Amino acid sequence: PLPTHHRMMPPMNEAMMPPRRQYDALNQQSSPAATTEMPIPACNMPRRQNSSDDDLLFLHPGPVDLIYGAETPLRTEVVARHLSSVRRRRKRINHLSLLGSELVNPRGLFKLLGKKLKKFNVKELAINQIPSMNNEELISLAPFLNATKTLKILDISGARFDAKALREILFFFMKNPSLEVLVLGDNECVGDEGAAVVSSLQEGRAALRTLSMQGCGMGSSGVASISKFLGSCPSLRMLELSNNMIGDAGVELLAESIKSQSCQLEFLGLNSVEVGDRGILVLADAVKTNRSLTSLSLENNRGITSFGAAHLLKSTYNTQSLQSVLAGNHVLTNLNIRGCSRVGESLLKLAEDLLSTQAMATHQVIRFKVSKYTEKKGNGIVLEGFDSKLLPHIMSFVAQTNGLSYLFQSIRSMPPLHSQYELPSKVEEVKSNDFLESLKTPKRTKKVYELFGISFPKQRSLMRHQGGRRANKHEAPMK
């Protein structure tokens, strides 16, 4: 039973509001234009009659999310009151966001956050599209950033700070053990010097998985620092460097890092980086051996021509032969070259066709590529690379194992059958139980004939070696 000072309120639409709208409504209520008499927010849970609007922050148990939008100007005293309420209830702040908010007193607000946030074990901090955030504002956050050991996501994009402010939080970059996502996009003031500061992230011991420096005014010098960090950070999975003047030299540096066995990068964003065919050729060579990269975005690079695009596509889909198709990179399924105006329509269409394999498993990607290749070349190329003298034995093996009807079905639909075959990831000696590879190895011809001799005892006399007897006119001469 509830105490007498509690009462149940009827459910209303406000109870179903998402958290972001709750906090935006909270800011609007606390603005000077709002009335002094605040209505009690309706919800379907017990409330005190004299409860304040701050109780909206605690509708649900567990950590608190503070999200401030751009609908109304954000005052420092409002944020201070919310932090005090959280502290008084001994709660933890999981997420704090300023999403395009109009700050009445930016410097005072960031000083408040730098001083108070150390007490709440914040895991996510996002400050997006606030141009008033300059060097002094970021430096005001330094007490919190340099002290926190729980922050996993830091998103400070659309600001105006430079490398000088980043040096003030250098301790944060070097010692934070939990940072997984760092976003510093849309800030041309960062530059090459800022990239060098960011690359000091725990000197290769970081747990960072996502690094986004899109539109940060970097050149080849800044990319050199990022490339060095990429080679020493095996945890990094996503790297976004679009809208930077990287050029061919910068892409070549990144390609060298991608070749490293320690690199486990899965996404690389290089949209509008002024790269040309020279950088693409080096990148294509790196993609051939890399088996972790699944997405590579190169949109709107006008320096890429059909020559460079063809070499890049050949690393994933080489139509020189069926063996070259099978030996391609089947992990990179999202190769985006849209907006490259100097690339021919046929190559753009091929790239779009290959994009359809993004959600497929590796063996399905191989089957798709083989089917596409055989559709263009014809079914007669399926057994290319095998000795024609062994073709009767291949047919006999299939017929003996599955019957004559299956033999003719295999001949008619060999591409789907052959697409099941997948090359090993490393160059190793082929095992003897791999039938097709055994046929392609000349040194094992004797063993293959013995294998067929066991399978077909009635024809054993036709498959014996030519030693000490007259050769049968129906069998092929042995070497």
C-alpha positions, 0 to 999 in steps of 0.5 A: 500500500502507498503512503497517503502523500502519494497519489496515482495520476492518469496516464497521458501522452507525456508519459510516452515521450522519448527521453530527448523530448522529455529533457527538451520539454524540461528546458522549455519549462525552465526558460524565463518565458515559462510560467512560475506555476509548473504543472505536475507531469502526468505519468502512471506511477506514484508521484508526490504532490509537490514534486518538481519538474526535475523528477522527469529525470528519474522516471526509470531506475538506473543511470540517468541520460541528460540530453539537451536539444536545440529547441530552447536556449540552454542556461547554465543554472538549469544544467547545474540544478539537474546535476545537483538532483542526480547527485542528491539521489546518488545516481550515475550519469550514463550519457550527456549530450548537447545536440546543437544547443544554443548556450546562453553562457558557454564558458560558464557551462563548460567550466561547470561540466569540467568541475562536476562531471568527475563525480558521476562516472560518465560513459558517453559525452557528445557535444555536437554542432556547437560553434561557440565551443572554442579552445577555452571551452575545451580546456575547461573540460580538461579537469574532467577528461584528464581524470575520467577512467570510465568514458567510452564515447567522446563525440566533439564534432562541429566545434572550433578548437585546434591543436593547442586545446587538444594538447591540454587534454593530452593526458586523457588521450595517453592514459584513458583505458576505456575510450572506444569511440572518438569523433572529432569531425567537421572541425577544420582547425584540428589540422595535422598538429591535432592529428599528431596529438590524437595519434598518441592514444595510449601509444598502441595500448588503446581500446579504441574501435572507432576514430572519426576525423572527417573534415578536420583539415588534415593533409599528408602529414596528419595522415602519416601520424594516423597511419602510424597509429593504425599500424600499432592499434589492433583494436581499431575497426572503423577509420573515417578520414573523408573530406580531408586533403589527403591526396595520393601520398596520404592514401599510399601511407594508409595502404602500407598500414593496411598491409600490416598483419596487425591491422584489423580495420573493417571500415575505411572512409576516404570520400572526397580526399583528392586521391587519383589513380596513383594512390588507388593502384597502391591501395588496390595492391594492399586490398589483395592481401588484406582479409579484415576490411569489409567496407571501403568508401571512395565517393566523389574522388574525381581523380579516379579514372576507369584505369584505377577503378578497374585495378581496384575492382580486380582485387576483389573480382579478377575475371582473367580466369576462374582460378583468379576469381576464386583467389580474389578478396571475398571479404571486401563486399562494400566497395563504393566508388559512386560520384567518381565522374571519370569512371566508366559506366560499366565499371560503376555498374559492376561495383553496384552489382558487387555491393549486393553481396554485403549481407552474404556469407563468404561461400555465398559471395564466391558462388555469386562471383563464379556464377556471374563469371560463367554467365559471361564466359559460358559453362565450357570454362568450368574445368579449365586448369585440369588435364583433359586426359583426366576428364573421363576419370572425373566423369566416372568418379561422379557417376560411380558416386551419385549415379549416371543421372547425377553425372548429366546434371553435374555437366549441365550445372557445373558452375554452382557445383564448382562454386562450392570450391574455396581456395585456402587462405594461406599457401599450403600443400594441398591435402590428398583428400581434396579430389580436384586439387589432386587431379591438378597436381602432376606428381600425384597422377599415380595416386589418382589412378590408384584411387580410381582403380579401387573405386572401379575394380572391373576396370582395374586392368585399364588403370594399371601402370605401364610396367611389364605389360603391353599398353592398352589402346584405350588408356592414356600414356603415363609419364 
